[in-house]
Amino acid sequence: MPELHKEYPFIHIYAQQKLRQPVVIKGNIEGLCVLLNAIVSAIAQPESNGMAEVFDGNAEAYEAIVKVVNTHDELSPVPYQIQKQ
């Protein structure tokens, strides 16, 4: 597995697989701060998305997008509602 310096922002967001299962977010301080900044940006400017550029446990870069929504319909579909067909 590739190694990155501990200053790199690491987070992993474990999505729900079924109803009422908790969502777990793990990360180092840098990663959680980047995610927090994305949340604050989304709240401050709801017309645009907040974005956090972070790394996962395999040192692969990805983006976590934070979006403000106003209705339940905008939240759908949730991961545990998507059934294997």
C-alpha positions in Angstrom: 0.0 0.0 0.0 1.4 3.5 -0.9 2.4 5.6 2.0 1.7 9.4 2.2 2.9 11.9 4.8 0.7 12.2 7.8 0.0 15.8 6.8 -2.1 14.7 3.9 -5.9 14.8 4.5 -7.2 11.3 5.0 -10.9 10.5 5.4 -13.1 7.5 4.8 -16.9 7.8 4.8 -18.6 4.5 5.4 -22.1 4.7 3.9 -25.2 3.1 5.3 -25.9 -0.3 3.9 -29.3 -0.6 5.6 -31.9 1.4 7.4 -30.8 2.9 10.8 -27.2 1.8 10.4 -24.9 4.5 11.6 -22.7 6.4 9.1 -19.0 6.4 10.2 -16.5 9.0 9.1 -12.9 8.3 10.0 -10.0 10.6 9.3 -6.9 12.4 10.5 -7.2 15.9 11.8 -6.2 17.4 8.4 -8.8 15.3 6.6 -11.6 16.2 9.0 -10.7 19.9 8.7 -10.9 19.7 4.9 -14.3 18.1 5.3 -15.4 20.7 7.8 -14.3 23.5 5.4 -16.4 21.9 2.6 -19.4 21.8 5.0 -19.0 25.4 5.9 -18.6 26.4 2.2 -21.8 24.6 1.3 -23.7 26.4 4.1 -22.2 29.8 3.3 -22.9 29.4 -0.5 -25.8 27.0 -0.9 -26.0 27.6 -4.6 -22.7 25.8 -5.0 -21.3 22.6 -3.6 -18.6 22.4 -1.0 -15.8 20.1 -2.0 -13.1 18.3 0.0 -10.1 16.8 -1.9 -8.9 14.0 0.3 -7.2 10.6 0.3 -8.5 7.2 1.3 -6.7 4.4 3.2 -5.1 3.3 -0.1 -3.6 6.7 -0.7 -6.0 7.2 -3.6 -7.3 10.8 -4.1 -11.0 11.4 -4.3 -13.5 14.2 -3.8 -16.1 14.4 -1.0 -18.9 16.7 -2.2 -21.2 18.5 0.3 -24.5 19.8 -1.1 -27.3 21.7 0.6 -30.8 20.3 -0.2 -34.2 21.6 0.8 -36.5 18.6 0.2 -36.6 14.9 1.0 -36.8 14.2 -2.7 -33.4 15.8 -3.2 -31.9 13.2 -0.8 -33.1 10.2 -2.8 -32.1 7.6 -3.5 -30.3 6.7 -0.3 -27.7 3.8 -0.6 -29.6 1.3 1.4 -32.7 1.7 -0.9 -30.8 0.8 -4.0 -31.4 -3.0 -4.2 -29.4 -5.4 -6.3 -31.4 -6.4 -9.3 
